[in-house]
Amino acid sequence: MSRIAYVNGRYVPQNEASVNIEDRGYQFGDGIYEVVHLYDGRFIDEDRHLDRLERSLRLIQLPMPVTRNALSHILQEVARKNRVREGLLYMQVTRGVAHRDHPFPAEPVSPALVVTVKRIKPYPTSIKGWGGDAITLPDLRWAHRDIKSINLLPNVLARQAAKEKGCIEAILYEEATGIVTEGAATSFWIVDEKGAIRTRALSHAILPGCTRGALMAELKEAGIAYDEREFTIDEMKRAKEAFITSATSFVKPILKIDGAPVGDGQPGPVTTQLFDIFARHVKGGMKNAA
Ligand SMILES: Cc1ncc(COP(=O)(O)O)c(C=O)c1O
């Protein structure tokens, strides 16, 4: 069965789906995207993702292509038509089709909306085997990383460099200061040498990760302290534990960084506890559950 995609008002076989070559997403990267995890048929943290989509669109002066309710319905339809219960929903909104010219089209055009879903392996029940290694690289993306723009070339190159070294993620840092920003496609956290759970505070420097936000809500609920405080590459290298969060990876341990083990090179006790908390969140067993 061919996968079904939603493209501008129509559900079409994905291998026949196409967009216009003058779509501004294709030509300028003039658009926004979101990824939502589908677990056991449920959309994890859907509200957080749709809130962030609305915010990113607002910041680039692009209207929602359909109402939020209609978008939510389209997501459900794409999952249903593809019979996917464990997967990743991808949605992309671009500024639509117009003759190529950098400023926004003089005559308003409708934003373009595409939604696809891909099947993934179910989220593991145990943290064993879930982790992976990382490399470090300077963060070369633009200064508004809080906007979930489809311009991902630096992140594509960073992930490719990580893959070529057998790693799952590139941890990015500001070249001038050595301060860590985030992963190429994840939020990045450490348990520092004193045992504090740390991740960088929100600003233009990082994407406000939905998994990050949902995990923080669960930690607050559980009375577990965390610290939104930036750290340098050197501090990171002295950390007891490190992990990434994202809609795709949820809570995933980082075992080695640039070839050196983090702690004893195994998932640590704090990361394991947070993995378990987030697994309950995903399964709907917590107050802040999706
Ligand atoms: C650069 C970047 N940071 C962080 C994240 C994590 O965000 P979320 O938890 O909403 O998936 C992503 C996810 O794609 C990302 O691309």
The ligand as a Gaussian input file, in Angstrom:
#p B3LYP/6-31G(d) Opt

LIG

0 1
 C       17.345000      21.986000      16.740000
 C       16.381000      21.212000      17.586000
 N       16.394000      21.360000      18.920000
 C       15.556000      20.671000      19.724000
 C       14.625000      19.777000      19.192000
 C       13.696000      19.036000      20.106000
 O       12.383000      19.537000      20.014000
 P       11.120000      18.621000      20.311000
 O       11.309000      18.071000      21.691000
 O        9.986000      19.542000      20.232000
 O       11.107000      17.543000      19.268000
 C       14.553000      19.613000      17.802000
 C       13.568000      18.718000      17.205000
 O       13.448000      18.579000      16.007000
 C       15.446000      20.345000      16.979000
 O       15.429000      20.223000      15.635000

